[in-house]
């Protein structure tokens, strides 16, 4: 009887991973749930045929964190609440129903308010980039200027990537 009790007592359930740190940008972690939520709600557009969508989304979230740090420092005007609501409603509608959207929120561990803040920050980023690099530039030139600036931000910021592609 004692060996059976000892076997039961020392039998452990398999560990369950709740979340993982995928990267750290200036001491701010990017979690696996952040990447999953960005994919689930299409907060990051992944180009068709991307070999590793998870890695692509993580890189975009790193880029976003670098830019957002500058946005927070310089405080561009707040976006229109109506625009945020319109975008949030479009994300909810893409889920198929309110119940489906609520399930996706539960699965990703996000709240409507967190999705709303993500959208608000995206709009703030866009406003900042337009103010900094000009709206009248051709798109390719605008994107090249932003990419060079972000590369410089990354050189000046501690970024640690922990994600290992499969």
Secondary structure, DSSP 8 states (H G I E B T S, - for coil): -HHHHHHHHH----------EEEEETTEEEEHHHHHHHHHTTSS---TT-S-HHHHHHHHHHHHHHHHHHHHHH------HHHHHHHHHHHHHHTSSHHHHHHHHHHHT--HHHHHHHHHHHHHHHHHHHHHH-TTS-HHHHHHHHHHHHHHHHHHS-EEE-----
